[in-house]
Amino acid sequence: MPRDWYRERIANGSITEADLAAALAASRHPAKPANLAELQAAIALDRPAPAALANVAELAAKASGTDWPGIVADRMGSWLAGYFRRRSGVVAGDPRPLRMGCLAVQCDP
């Protein structure tokens, strides 16, 4: 849950200092606050949004100058389109409905 959610519950009394102290005592996290005052100070702070790490295709593109993310997206898209086209049993002009569980959808050619 976001910190605002916890702040609201602490402010309205749904989460008490005794609850925070019990949670702190039960925590086995190596970087937990040393005491209740440090925990309350940490709750008051907003954490910056995490930054996404580069994936393998992005790292390869940086190293080689080739648009690897575009190539991967294109090839995966082609493969997935073929895979799901074969699995659906739908071919152009086939008037039979596509059945997915209890849902039947009429496929347009």
ABEGO torsion letter per residue (X at the ends): XBAAAAAAAAAAGABBAAAAAAAAAABABAABBABAAAAAAAAABBBBBBBBBBBAAAAAAAAAGBBAAAAAAAAAAAAAAAAAAAAAGBBBGBABBBBBEABBBBBBX
